[in-house]
Amino acid sequence: MKRFAALIQRLDLSLHVIAGLGLAFMILLTLTDVLMRSLGKPIVGSMELVCFSGAIVVGFAIPYSSLAQVHIFVDFLVKRLPPSWSLSLKALTTSIGSLLFLLIGYHFILYGLDLIRTGEVSAGLKIPYYPITFGLALSCLLESVTLLCQLIKLLGRGRYD
């Protein structure tokens, strides 16, 4: 289980790095577009590229953010519960989250296949939507597995056996 968890951590980090590169790309593209607009030569399709990059940034950052637990926890009520109830509630919410991301990933795959079938592309640059959709599916499926690993660790009291 330790090897599998380490593999998931590496995959989470890889997607996080891609998200960071996407964010840097968005910043540079926006800056360049603003400068070029002031010279009367805007970058054609920059808005589409920023939108695509935004989807990648947000979607690909989810698994690592969950793994590193850098997201917001609202646990003021959970802290007042007995430890066994708190553990049970954390296990339940982690299980539901894992199932939710599994379903979202599955539906992203179905949607991506539909986009391939219809040949749908963006309006200006004619970029196909399906690669982004499949990337988001991968991210959601990885988040589901990440949450499952956290559930196993939680139920094992912090150890992978």
C-alpha positions as CSV (number, residue, x, y, z in Angstrom):
1,M,0.0,0.0,0.0
2,K,2.9,2.4,0.7
3,R,4.1,2.1,-2.9
4,F,0.7,2.7,-4.3
5,A,0.2,5.8,-2.0
6,A,3.7,7.1,-3.1
7,L,2.6,6.6,-6.8
8,I,-0.6,8.6,-6.1
9,Q,1.4,11.3,-4.4
10,R,3.7,11.6,-7.4
11,L,0.8,11.8,-9.8
12,D,-0.9,14.4,-7.7
13,L,2.3,16.5,-7.6
14,S,2.7,16.1,-11.4
15,L,-0.8,17.5,-12.0
16,H,-0.1,20.3,-9.5
17,V,3.1,21.2,-11.4
18,I,1.1,21.3,-14.7
19,A,-1.5,23.5,-13.0
20,G,1.3,25.9,-11.9
21,L,2.7,26.0,-15.4
22,G,-0.8,26.7,-16.7
23,L,-1.2,29.6,-14.2
24,A,2.2,31.0,-15.3
25,F,1.1,30.7,-18.9
26,M,-2.2,32.6,-18.2
27,I,-0.2,35.4,-16.5
28,L,2.3,35.7,-19.3
29,L,-0.4,35.5,-22.0
30,T,-2.5,38.1,-20.4
31,L,0.4,40.4,-19.8
32,T,1.6,40.0,-23.4
33,D,-2.0,40.5,-24.8
34,V,-2.4,43.8,-22.8
35,L,1.0,45.1,-24.1
36,M,0.2,44.1,-27.6
37,R,-3.3,45.7,-27.5
38,S,-1.7,48.9,-26.5
39,L,0.4,48.7,-29.7
40,G,-2.8,47.9,-31.7
41,K,-1.9,44.2,-32.3
42,P,-3.9,42.0,-29.8
43,I,-3.2,38.3,-29.6
44,V,-6.0,36.5,-31.4
45,G,-7.8,33.9,-29.3
46,S,-6.1,34.9,-26.1
47,M,-9.4,34.7,-24.2
48,E,-10.0,31.1,-25.3
49,L,-6.5,30.1,-24.3
50,V,-6.9,31.8,-20.9
51,C,-10.2,29.9,-20.4
52,F,-8.7,26.6,-21.3
53,S,-5.8,27.2,-19.0
54,G,-8.1,28.2,-16.2
55,A,-9.9,24.9,-16.5
56,I,-6.5,23.1,-16.3
57,V,-5.3,25.2,-13.4
58,V,-8.4,24.7,-11.2
59,G,-9.0,21.0,-12.2
60,F,-5.4,19.8,-11.9
61,A,-4.8,21.5,-8.6
62,I,-7.5,19.6,-6.8
63,P,-5.8,16.2,-6.1
64,Y,-2.6,17.7,-4.6
65,S,-4.5,20.3,-2.6
66,S,-6.5,17.5,-1.1
67,L,-3.4,15.4,-0.5
68,A,-1.6,18.3,1.2
69,Q,-4.8,19.3,3.0
70,V,-4.4,23.0,2.0
71,H,-8.1,23.4,1.5
72,I,-10.5,24.9,4.0
73,F,-11.8,22.6,6.8
74,V,-14.9,23.8,8.6
75,D,-14.5,21.5,11.7
76,F,-15.6,23.7,14.6
77,L,-18.5,21.3,15.2
78,V,-16.5,18.1,14.6
79,K,-14.0,19.1,17.2
80,R,-16.7,19.0,19.8
81,L,-17.8,15.5,19.0
82,P,-16.3,12.4,20.8
83,P,-13.2,11.1,18.9
84,S,-15.0,8.0,17.6
85,W,-17.8,10.1,16.2
86,S,-15.3,12.5,14.7
87,L,-13.5,9.7,13.0
88,S,-16.7,8.2,11.7
89,L,-17.8,11.5,10.3
90,K,-14.4,12.1,8.6
91,A,-14.6,8.6,7.2
92,L,-18.1,9.1,5.9
93,T,-17.4,12.5,4.3
94,T,-14.1,11.2,2.7
95,S,-16.0,8.2,1.3
96,I,-18.7,10.4,-0.1
97,G,-16.1,12.7,-1.6
98,S,-14.3,9.8,-3.2
99,L,-17.5,8.5,-4.7
100,L,-18.5,11.9,-5.9
101,F,-15.2,12.5,-7.8
102,L,-15.4,9.0,-9.2
103,L,-18.8,9.8,-10.7
104,I,-17.7,13.2,-11.9
105,G,-14.7,11.6,-13.6
106,Y,-16.9,9.0,-15.2
107,H,-19.2,11.7,-16.6
108,F,-16.3,13.8,-17.9
109,I,-15.2,10.7,-19.8
110,L,-18.7,10.3,-21.3
111,Y,-18.8,14.0,-22.1
112,G,-15.3,13.8,-23.7
113,L,-16.4,10.9,-25.9
114,D,-19.5,12.9,-26.9
115,L,-17.3,15.8,-27.8
116,I,-15.1,13.6,-30.0
117,R,-18.2,12.1,-31.7
118,T,-19.6,15.6,-32.5
119,G,-16.3,17.1,-33.3
120,E,-16.9,20.2,-31.2
121,V,-14.2,22.8,-31.2
122,S,-13.7,26.3,-29.8
123,A,-15.1,29.2,-31.8
124,G,-12.0,31.2,-32.6
125,L,-9.0,29.0,-32.6
126,K,-10.8,25.8,-33.4
127,I,-9.2,23.9,-30.5
128,P,-11.0,20.6,-29.7
129,Y,-12.6,20.5,-26.3
130,Y,-12.1,16.8,-25.6
131,P,-8.4,16.9,-24.5
132,I,-9.3,19.3,-21.7
133,T,-12.3,17.2,-20.8
134,F,-10.3,14.0,-20.6
135,G,-7.6,15.9,-18.5
136,L,-10.3,16.9,-16.1
137,A,-11.6,13.4,-16.0
138,L,-8.1,12.1,-15.1
139,S,-7.8,14.7,-12.4
140,C,-11.2,13.8,-10.9
141,L,-10.4,10.1,-11.0
142,L,-7.1,10.8,-9.3
143,E,-8.8,12.8,-6.6
144,S,-11.1,9.9,-6.0
145,V,-8.2,7.6,-5.5
146,T,-6.4,10.2,-3.4
147,L,-9.4,10.4,-1.1
148,L,-9.6,6.6,-0.9
149,C,-5.9,6.5,0.2
150,Q,-6.7,9.1,2.8
151,L,-9.6,7.0,4.0
152,I,-7.5,3.9,4.3
153,K,-4.9,6.0,6.2
154,L,-7.6,7.4,8.4
155,L,-9.1,4.1,9.3
156,G,-5.6,2.6,9.9
157,R,-4.9,5.5,12.3
158,G,-2.3,7.1,10.1
159,R,-0.5,4.1,8.9
160,Y,-0.4,2.3,5.5
161,D,-0.2,-1.4,5.9
